[in-house]
Structure formats: C-alpha cells, structure tokens
C-alpha cells in the first residue's frame, strides 16, 4: 500500500512532515512478523513483510495463536489446524485482499484481535514495564526517572530515562506457563539508560527519541484511537501508558494529519506547537 506524500512543511521550529509508505512504527523497533523477513522466500511471505498492515495482522495472529495454545485442551489438534490454515488458506491467496480477509477470519476464530498478546503476568516492581513478549522471548523497561518538561495546550511532555533487558524461553515453557511479568532477579540491564520523551496528549500521543543519523528527534504514534498498539509498537505503547495513563490504556482523537506521518523535531519541545 503506497501512500501519497503529504505536502506540509513548517519552517518556524524546523518541523518536517513526510508521509510514510508504511504505517508509522516507533523508534528502532522493526515491523512485526511471525517469521524472519530476511529469509522470506514465497510470494505470500514477501507480501506480508512488505505491507505493514499485513505484517501487523501476522503478528496479531501469532499472539492470538500463542494465547489459544495456553488455553487449549488439545494443543496438538490446534497446531494441526494452524498448519492446515497456513497451507490451505493463507498460502493459496493471490492478492492482499485475500490475505487481509484470511488473517482477520483466523484471528477472530482464535479469539484474538489486533494488538492481542499471549498470556502475560503483570510486573510486580512498579518501575518495571513490560516491553513486549513475542516468539518465545520478552523484553522489559526499567524506569529510572520521569519528569514533566513542559505542559502546553494540547498535552504534557515527559522525559523518561529507562534501561532495557530481555530473556528467551522455550516454547514448552510458554505453552504451560505463559510469559512471566518480571525478568529474572539476576537480569542484566543496559548500563546506559535510554532518554525518551513522551507527549501525553489526546490528539498526538507520541513517543520521541533522538535519531543520530538524522540528527533529529523522531516522533511515533504507537497506537490507533482505541489505544490498541500494533504488534511491534507494543513496547513503546506500554511505556507511554506507564508514564501518561498510570499504566492503563487510553482512548484518543488523533489528528488524521499526524496519524500516518513521519514527524521529526529539532528539539522535543517543538511537539507543543502542534495543534
């Protein structure tokens, strides 16, 4: 799905808008997919990796499938059904419309929805925030500090310093226990915390991080108006909810001009000039 470039530029404050070809994904997090896109060989796999909406559906399907496995009374039967669906339904699609329909129907059949996750416990430490659990691995944030930098008419800019850690699990462990809410007590956290800005706003809920290559701050909106993140944006959305919504998901009225736009800033405070 190719988007039409958005011809909107702001000179005062150095703001630049360019429409993404793909749906906006946050910071350094890659597009979602339940398989390694670098090894994609079939036309269907390449279509999924090349279309962010299909990639998000593929990720949502994997989350729904993992959850269904945890709840299933006959896991072997469910695994056989999933293999049959891949072979006889998804892989026989000849266009994106077919793939959209196939994924939506399968996700619904598994009792999932976009942004659904496998069974995950909540972290016990209030400073630890679940990043994302996917494909037998999890990562977490550990918030070192949060402070409100500035408040404007449309929102509040919060500066967060946070470290991350990650762990991998066996498929059998995930099937039996789900994902743990907390990393191990001996987890190794990043030595240097990440500096991230969050714009707590109903019209432009944003995650902001410095891009060394562009020498600009990149802005990402990690969810739709319903507050449900796309698969790969879940970690950024969870940190946003932690800082802006006391750990709860919110609902939004995102300005359509920003929903699918790449936004870069000279300084994080420039976000307050957005209407």
C-alpha positions as CSV (number, residue, x, y, z in Angstrom):
1,X,0.0,0.0,0.0
2,X,1.7,3.2,-1.2
3,X,0.7,6.4,0.4
4,X,0.5,9.8,-1.3
5,X,3.2,12.2,0.0
6,X,1.9,14.7,2.4
7,X,2.9,18.2,1.3
8,X,3.0,20.0,4.6
9,X,6.1,21.8,5.9
10,X,6.6,24.1,8.9
11,X,9.7,26.4,8.7
12,X,9.5,28.0,12.1
13,X,10.7,25.4,14.5
14,X,12.2,23.2,11.9
15,X,9.3,20.7,11.7
16,X,9.2,18.3,8.8
17,X,6.3,16.1,7.7
18,X,6.7,13.3,5.2
19,X,4.0,10.6,4.7
20,X,5.3,7.2,5.5
21,X,4.9,4.5,2.9
22,X,4.4,2.2,5.8
23,X,2.3,2.7,9.0
24,X,4.4,4.6,11.5
25,X,6.4,2.3,13.8
26,X,8.3,3.6,16.8
27,X,11.9,4.4,17.1
28,X,14.2,1.4,16.5
29,X,11.5,-1.3,16.6
30,X,11.1,-3.3,13.5
31,X,7.9,-4.3,11.6
32,X,6.0,-7.2,13.1
33,X,6.1,-10.6,11.5
34,X,6.0,-14.1,13.0
35,X,8.9,-15.2,10.8
36,X,12.3,-13.8,9.8
37,X,11.6,-11.4,6.9
38,X,15.3,-11.7,5.8
39,X,14.5,-15.3,5.0
40,X,11.2,-14.7,3.2
41,X,11.0,-16.8,0.0
42,X,7.4,-17.2,-1.0
43,X,5.2,-14.5,-2.6
44,X,2.9,-14.6,0.4
45,X,5.8,-14.1,2.9
46,X,7.2,-11.3,0.9
47,X,3.8,-9.6,0.7
48,X,3.5,-9.8,4.5
49,X,6.9,-8.4,5.1
50,X,6.3,-5.6,2.5
51,X,2.9,-4.5,3.8
52,X,2.8,-3.1,7.4
53,X,-0.9,-3.8,7.7
54,X,-0.4,-7.5,6.8
55,X,2.7,-7.6,9.0
56,X,0.7,-6.3,11.9
57,X,-2.0,-8.9,11.2
58,X,0.6,-11.7,11.1
59,X,1.9,-10.6,14.5
60,X,-1.6,-10.4,16.0
61,X,-2.3,-13.8,14.7
62,X,0.8,-15.2,16.3
63,X,-0.2,-13.6,19.6
64,X,-3.7,-15.0,19.4
65,X,-2.4,-18.4,18.5
66,X,0.0,-18.5,21.4
67,X,-2.8,-17.5,23.8
68,X,-5.0,-20.1,22.3
69,X,-2.4,-22.8,22.8
70,X,-2.2,-21.9,26.5
71,X,-5.9,-22.3,26.9
72,X,-6.4,-25.3,24.5
73,X,-7.5,-28.7,25.9
74,X,-6.0,-30.3,22.8
75,X,-2.9,-28.4,21.8
76,X,-1.9,-30.9,19.1
77,X,-5.2,-30.5,17.4
78,X,-4.8,-26.7,17.4
79,X,-1.3,-27.0,16.0
80,X,-2.6,-29.2,13.2
81,X,-5.4,-26.8,12.4
82,X,-3.0,-23.9,12.3
83,X,-0.7,-25.8,9.9
84,X,-3.7,-26.6,7.7
85,X,-4.8,-23.0,7.7
86,X,-1.3,-21.9,6.6
87,X,-1.2,-24.4,3.8
88,X,-4.8,-24.4,2.5
89,X,-5.9,-20.9,3.2
90,X,-3.2,-18.3,3.7
91,X,-0.7,-19.7,1.2
92,X,-3.2,-20.0,-1.5
93,X,-4.0,-16.3,-1.5
94,X,-3.2,-14.4,-4.7
95,X,-3.6,-10.9,-3.6
96,X,-3.6,-8.6,-0.5
97,X,-7.4,-8.5,-0.2
98,X,-7.4,-12.3,0.2
99,X,-4.7,-12.1,2.8
100,X,-6.4,-9.4,4.8
101,X,-9.6,-11.5,4.9
102,X,-7.8,-14.7,5.7
103,X,-5.9,-13.2,8.6
104,X,-8.9,-11.4,10.0
105,X,-11.0,-14.5,10.0
106,X,-8.3,-16.7,11.5
107,X,-7.6,-14.1,14.3
108,X,-11.3,-14.0,15.1
109,X,-11.5,-17.8,15.1
110,X,-8.7,-17.9,17.6
111,X,-10.4,-15.4,19.8
112,X,-7.8,-12.7,19.2
113,X,-7.7,-9.1,18.0
114,X,-5.2,-6.7,16.7
115,X,-2.7,-6.0,19.4
116,X,-3.6,-9.1,21.4
117,X,-0.8,-10.8,23.3
118,X,0.0,-14.2,24.7
119,X,-0.8,-14.7,28.4
120,X,1.5,-12.3,30.3
121,X,1.7,-11.7,34.0
122,X,2.0,-8.1,35.2
123,X,5.3,-6.9,36.6
124,X,5.5,-6.7,40.4
125,X,8.0,-3.9,40.5
126,X,6.3,-0.6,39.7
127,X,9.4,0.7,37.9
128,X,9.5,-2.3,35.6
129,X,7.3,-2.0,32.5
130,X,6.6,-4.9,30.1
131,X,8.0,-4.1,26.7
132,X,6.8,-7.0,24.5
133,X,6.6,-10.7,24.6
134,X,6.7,-12.4,21.2
135,X,8.0,-15.6,19.6
136,X,9.2,-17.1,23.0
137,X,11.1,-14.0,24.2
138,X,10.3,-11.0,26.3
139,X,11.9,-7.6,26.9
140,X,11.2,-5.0,29.6
141,X,11.8,-1.4,30.5
142,X,13.1,-0.4,33.9
143,X,12.3,3.3,34.5
144,X,15.0,5.2,36.3
145,X,13.3,8.6,36.3
146,X,10.3,10.5,34.9
147,X,9.8,14.3,34.9
148,X,7.5,16.7,33.2
149,X,9.5,19.0,31.0
150,X,6.7,21.3,29.7
151,X,3.0,21.5,29.5
152,X,1.1,23.0,26.6
153,X,-2.5,23.5,25.4
154,X,-2.6,20.0,23.8
155,X,-0.5,17.9,26.1
156,X,2.3,17.3,28.5
157,X,5.9,16.5,27.5
158,X,7.5,13.9,29.8
159,X,11.2,12.9,29.8
160,X,11.9,9.3,30.8
161,X,15.2,7.6,31.5
162,X,14.9,3.8,31.2
163,X,17.0,0.7,30.8
164,X,16.0,-2.5,29.0
165,X,16.7,-6.2,29.4
166,X,15.4,-9.3,27.5
167,X,15.1,-13.0,28.0
168,X,14.2,-16.1,25.9
169,X,12.1,-19.0,26.8
170,X,11.3,-22.5,25.5
171,X,8.1,-23.0,23.6
172,X,7.1,-25.6,26.1
173,X,7.5,-23.1,29.0
174,X,5.4,-20.5,27.2
175,X,2.7,-23.1,26.4
176,X,2.5,-24.2,30.0
177,X,3.0,-21.0,32.0
178,X,2.6,-18.1,29.6
179,X,5.1,-15.3,29.7
180,X,6.5,-14.0,33.1
181,X,5.6,-10.5,34.2
182,X,9.1,-9.9,35.6
183,X,12.6,-10.6,34.3
184,X,14.9,-12.7,36.4
185,X,16.3,-11.1,39.6
186,X,19.7,-11.5,38.1
187,X,18.7,-9.9,34.7
188,X,21.4,-7.8,33.1
189,X,20.1,-4.3,32.3
190,X,21.6,-1.8,29.9
191,X,24.4,0.1,31.6
192,X,23.4,3.4,30.0
193,X,19.7,4.4,30.1
194,X,17.8,5.5,27.1
195,X,16.5,9.0,27.0
196,X,12.9,9.0,25.7
197,X,10.3,11.7,25.6
198,X,6.6,11.0,25.7
199,X,4.0,13.5,24.7
200,X,0.9,12.8,26.8
201,X,-1.9,14.1,24.5
202,X,-5.3,13.1,23.2
203,X,-4.6,14.4,19.7
204,X,-1.0,13.5,19.3
205,X,0.0,10.7,21.8
206,X,3.7,10.3,20.9
207,X,6.9,8.6,21.7
208,X,10.0,10.7,20.8
209,X,13.6,9.6,20.6
210,X,16.8,11.1,19.1
211,X,17.9,9.8,15.8
212,X,21.7,10.1,15.5
213,X,21.7,9.6,11.7
214,X,19.2,12.3,11.0
215,X,20.3,14.4,13.9
216,X,16.7,15.0,14.6
217,X,14.1,13.7,17.1
218,X,11.8,11.2,15.6
219,X,8.1,11.1,16.6
220,X,6.0,7.9,16.6
221,X,2.3,7.3,17.5
222,X,2.2,3.7,18.8
223,X,-1.5,3.0,18.5
224,X,-4.8,4.0,17.0
225,X,-7.6,5.9,18.6
226,X,-8.7,2.8,20.5
227,X,-5.4,2.8,22.3
228,X,-4.5,-0.7,21.0
229,X,-0.9,-0.9,19.7
230,X,0.2,-2.7,16.6
231,X,2.4,-5.8,17.4
232,X,5.8,-4.2,17.0
233,X,4.7,-0.9,18.8
234,X,3.6,-2.7,22.0
235,X,6.7,-1.9,23.9
236,X,6.6,1.8,23.1
237,X,2.8,1.9,23.9
238,X,3.3,0.3,27.3
239,X,5.9,2.8,28.3
240,X,3.6,5.6,27.1
241,X,0.7,4.2,29.2
242,X,3.0,3.9,32.2
243,X,4.1,7.5,32.1
244,X,0.9,9.1,30.8
245,X,-2.0,6.9,31.9
246,X,-0.9,5.4,35.2
247,X,-0.4,2.1,33.4
248,X,-3.8,1.9,31.8
249,X,-4.6,2.0,28.1
250,X,-6.3,5.2,26.9
251,X,-8.5,6.3,24.0
252,X,-7.6,9.1,21.7
253,X,-8.8,11.5,19.0
254,X,-5.6,11.5,16.9
255,X,-5.4,14.3,14.3
256,X,-5.6,12.5,10.9
257,X,-2.9,14.7,9.6
258,X,-0.4,13.1,12.0
259,X,-1.7,9.5,12.1
260,X,0.4,8.3,9.2
261,X,3.0,11.0,9.1
262,X,6.7,10.8,9.8
263,X,7.5,13.8,12.1
264,X,10.9,15.0,13.0
265,X,11.8,17.7,15.5
266,X,14.8,19.9,16.2
267,X,14.1,19.6,19.9
268,X,11.4,17.6,21.8
269,X,9.7,20.8,23.0
270,X,8.7,21.6,19.4
271,X,5.9,19.0,19.8
272,X,4.0,21.5,21.9
273,X,3.4,23.7,18.8
274,X,1.3,21.0,17.1
275,X,-2.5,21.7,17.1
